[in-house]
Amino acid sequence: MITRFIDSIGSRTLNISEKTGRFSLFLFHAIRVAFTTRLKVVKTFEAMNRIGVESFTIVVLTGTFSGMVFALQSYIGFQRVGGEQFIGAVVGLGMIRELGPVLTGLMVTGRAGSAIAAEIGTMRITEQVDALTTLRINVFQYLIVPRIIASTLIVPCLAVFSMIFGVAGGYVICVHVLELSPEDYMSSIRAYGEVSDIRGGLMKAAVFGFILSWVGTYKGYYTSGGARGVGIATTQAVVLASIMILISNYFLTKVLESL
Amino acid sequence: MAQKIAIKIVDLKKRFDEGKWITDGVSLEIPEGEMTVIVGRSGEGKSVLLKQVIGLLEPDSGEVIVDGVDITKLPADQLDEHYKKMGYVFQFAALLDSLNVSQNIGITLLENGVSPEDALLVIKEKLKLVNLEEDTLPQFPSELSGGMRKRVGLARTLVTNPTIILYDEPTTGLDPITTHVIHELMYDMQKKLKITSVVISHDLELFKYADKVALLHLGKIRYFGDAKTVWESDNPYIYQFIRGLTEGPIGQEIAHAKDKF
């Protein structure tokens, strides 16, 4: 009984270590290929289009409505202490420092991270990845690196729109629904907001873009087991990337705060 | 004069997740410039054997000697040069579905910096070799029939000018007429281009075109001989296999090696 328990702990530890090692080695290999081979520029732009342009609508929608609900909730709290003039600063800082990058990261993970895993996973199970290998085409240079670079560059751009539309959504609620002063809303953002807030938000978004593409390409690359395997890889890519984004957000906030 | 050997496989062993051996000491000499057909029941590990030869799977032990060099022991940076001599035609062609026929055939050229104009000349030449019309060039794999996909797959492999081509069940899922056409095509390729062909197949019609036949069973080669005399062989394995007998040394159990990878 005890031996079996220890055995199971041991095998699980080995399993986790193996997967973590493979996950890290995958990234190291991608980084090495990125620095030692020519970047496939056309493929990178194609990936930016698929990841960025096609995620634009959902990012703008979630940003706008988050800004709106943020303003509404802030009003309920601030009204009790008579601090309505700070709503603009709270919505602005919240959207730029946190909600903009995090929501963008999560939405793009659902929209594009899953698509990356499904696409590469399907290529894996239909032997297209093996075909590239037998044709001596560097699979990392051809499939993996363009997607990681594209995602890392395009997610901050999307986050900018999430921030802008979030602040605008908050403005609409404050001015047209709660009938607060538009000057108060804008002046409090100007008074309490700093350039470093925007810089920090964009850095976070870039890291989230990197994470979601790393996880998506990794899960796709190691897909096995037919159509069911593609489904599992896609789900795991979304879950793992979302968790990593939320956990890394905390550490990024701590690091950026100390800079 | 002794026949030259293109690929020498020595005691090749492979298994997955500490399970049973899929190739359990395969030894085989593939003659140069000839067609060798490897037969065996489904799930016997024929594809696993071929994937070890092309480098898609790493053997647990054993040797694959090409041009006097054991390619299983070569460092990664020297492997590409060796594998350039080999082409692989996949069971379902494995065409990249995001690329059209022209881009699929010319992918190795286009990815290695050859201009699209120069690549097109080679693409058209290879397309002609596999008896396809130029109007298929802008089509995508999803628009092609099974036979056409296999031919495009073969044309894509021919672009690299390999001296050895490995075929993984090239006629699976094709009707008898298309199967015959593909067999003729493979035979023509081999004769015209002096290519060494290794074919995994269940199709006994291929024996008409082949020079050698090998039978893989339970991870080992149980028969290796001349294709012309295979029907006269009294080797109990090949005798049972080619006649489809249920009684004999090959059991009725169905292995599931394919599910392991």
Interface residues (C-beta under 8 A of the other chain):
Chain A: M123 T126 E127 Q128 D130 A131 L132 T133 T134 L135 R136 I137 Y142 S224
Chain B: K51 I54 G55 L56 D80 Y83 K84 M86 G87 Y88 F90 Q91 F92 A94 L95 L96 D97 I107 T108 E111 R156 T157 T160 F261
